[in-house]
Amino acid sequence: MTTELSMLVWATGLTGILWLPYVLAYVQLSGLMNVLKYEPLPDLPDWVERAKTHHRNSVENLVIFAALIITAHLANDNNAATASAAIIYFWSRVAHLIVHYAGLPYLRTVTWFVSWLAMLCIFYQIVT
């Protein structure tokens, strides 16, 4: 498996578990039965709202990242730049998770921008 595909698998796995923290917080705050009945939720701590927002952002970005990685793979456009960009993408998303949960808005933007630049690099390698 190429580095790019490995990073796609890891990014997908990370995104796939990002719902756990906020769902567990829902259950802890309002009880399992109220969550299952879709009862109105109590006021949630800020970190729970940030966790939901981060999950949504990760899903949105994963769609673009996956399309780029799969396209690069099918077009046989993998190279050192795409491999490095894929690694940078994954680790910047991990950093984004940490700073987003911590509520550090400026660092959150920086880590998101780094992941966006990584996707831009992969896009550039495909189209040139």
C-alpha positions in Angstrom: 0.0 0.0 0.0 1.3 3.5 -0.8 2.0 6.1 1.8 -0.8 8.2 0.4 -3.4 5.3 0.8 -2.1 4.5 4.2 -2.6 8.1 5.3 -6.1 8.0 3.8 -6.9 4.9 5.8 -5.6 6.5 9.0 -7.5 9.8 8.3 -10.6 7.8 7.7 -10.2 5.8 10.9 -9.6 9.0 12.9 -12.7 10.7 11.4 -14.7 7.5 12.0 -14.2 7.7 15.8 -14.6 11.5 16.3 -18.3 11.1 17.1 -17.4 9.1 20.3 -16.4 11.9 22.6 -19.5 14.1 22.1 -22.0 11.2 22.1 -20.5 9.9 25.3 -20.8 13.4 26.7 -24.5 13.5 25.7 -25.1 10.1 27.5 -23.2 11.3 30.6 -25.1 14.6 30.7 -28.6 13.5 30.0 -28.7 9.7 30.3 -28.8 7.0 27.7 -32.6 6.7 27.5 -33.0 10.5 26.9 -30.3 10.3 24.1 -32.0 7.4 22.5 -35.4 9.1 22.7 -34.0 12.3 21.1 -35.0 14.3 24.1 -33.8 17.9 24.1 -30.2 18.0 25.3 -29.1 20.0 28.3 -26.7 22.9 27.8 -23.5 21.3 26.7 -20.0 22.2 27.7 -18.0 24.2 25.2 -15.7 21.3 24.5 -18.6 19.1 23.4 -19.8 21.7 20.9 -16.2 22.0 19.6 -16.0 18.2 19.3 -19.1 18.2 17.2 -17.8 21.0 15.0 -14.5 19.3 14.7 -16.1 16.1 13.6 -18.2 17.9 10.9 -15.1 19.7 9.7 -13.1 16.5 9.5 -15.9 14.8 7.4 -15.9 17.8 5.1 -12.2 17.7 4.6 -11.9 13.9 4.3 -14.1 14.0 1.2 -11.7 16.2 -0.6 -8.6 14.4 0.7 -10.0 11.0 -0.3 -10.9 12.2 -3.8 -7.4 13.6 -4.2 -5.6 10.5 -2.9 -7.7 8.1 -4.9 -7.3 10.2 -8.1 -3.5 10.4 -7.6 -3.4 6.7 -7.0 -5.5 5.8 -10.1 -3.6 8.3 -12.3 -0.3 6.9 -10.9 0.7 10.4 -9.9 2.2 9.3 -6.5 5.6 10.8 -5.8 7.6 12.1 -2.8 5.6 15.3 -2.8 2.2 13.5 -2.6 3.5 11.1 0.1 4.9 14.0 2.2 1.7 16.0 1.7 -0.5 13.1 2.8 1.6 12.6 5.9 1.4 16.3 6.6 -2.3 16.3 6.1 -2.9 13.5 8.6 -0.7 15.0 11.3 -2.1 18.4 10.8 -5.6 17.0 11.3 -4.4 15.3 14.5 -3.0 18.7 15.6 -6.3 20.3 14.6 -8.2 17.9 16.7 -6.1 18.7 19.8 -6.2 22.5 19.4 -9.9 22.5 18.5 -10.8 20.5 21.6 -8.6 22.8 23.7 -10.4 25.8 22.3 -7.3 27.5 20.8 -8.9 29.4 17.8 -5.8 30.9 16.1 -3.8 27.6 16.3 -6.9 25.8 15.1 -6.9 28.0 12.0 -3.2 27.4 11.4 -3.5 23.6 11.6 -6.5 23.6 9.3 -4.6 25.8 6.8 -1.6 23.4 6.9 -4.0 20.5 6.0 -5.5 22.6 3.2 -2.0 23.4 1.8 -1.2 19.7 1.9 -4.3 19.0 -0.2 -3.4 21.8 -2.5 0.0 20.2 -3.0 -1.6 16.9 -3.9 -4.0 18.6 -6.3 -1.0 20.4 -8.0 0.8 17.1 -8.4 -2.2 15.6 -10.2 -3.0 18.5 -12.5 0.6 19.2 -13.6 
